[in-house]
Structure formats: structure tokens, C-alpha cells
Amino acid sequence: VDTKAEGMDTTYTWSPDNMDKVERPLGVQTCEVEDAAGESGWTFTRFGPFVGEGDYDWHFVSINPMPRHPRAKFMTAKMFAPVTRDGAILGYPPVHAHHVHMALDSIRHWFDSHGDSICTEEQGGTA
């Protein structure tokens, strides 16, 4: 996605210690899929890359507005997960995504994800 051409304001800040902040470039990719009748669909959005050093470093990202399917009315699912370059989900360990928060149209808490709530392998997760 050409974020400037789409009128999107993007920020990605990384910090090794929550004190020294470094601005980094942010890539945004989307894939839109419609049902056969063209009445509904999904927008998949991928952001990154996020490269950390571990030991309590943090990443802050702001994207406004978030990419959406042109006829979107509802958000019916979400997933925040650290992944490899190939898209394979990384569990904990090795990566603990302690908090991931997203706000969309002033709705915030429904989109929270916490690294301590990863599903077990028996439930289809990676923990």
C-alpha cells in the first residue's frame, strides 16, 4: 500500500529500553477477498517488519485510517501475532507479545491481545 497516496498517517517507533526511541519505516500490505456474490468480504492487512532485540524492547505503531474493504460494515475477526518472514506464527517462547492494542473508530478494548492468552496446541494455538 502506498500509504502517502492513500492519505494514511503511519508511525513506527522502536525502543530498546522505552527511553531511547528510533523511528523506523513501516510496510503495509493488504489483500481483499469477496464472496462469490460480491456482497461481503474480508480485508487482510499485514504490517511490518518489526525487528526487535528482546529484553523488554517495544514497538509502537500508529496507522490512521486503517485500510478497509470499500463496503465494510463490520469487523468480525482479528488476529495479532508475531510471524516469521514466511508468515508462520511464532508462539511463546520465543516471542512474547505482551500487549497489542488497536483502536478503530474509537473502539479500543475489543481489539486487545495479550501474550499470556495464547491458545494451547490442543486448541489450535502455538503454546
Buried (B, 14 or more C-beta within 10 A) or exposed (E): BEBEEEEBEBEBBBBBEEEEEEEBEBEBEBEBEEEEEEEBEEBEBEBBEBEBEEEEBBBEBEBEEBBBBEEBEEBEEEEBBBBEEEEEEBBBEEBBBEEBEBEBEEEEEEBEBEBEEBEEEEEEBBB
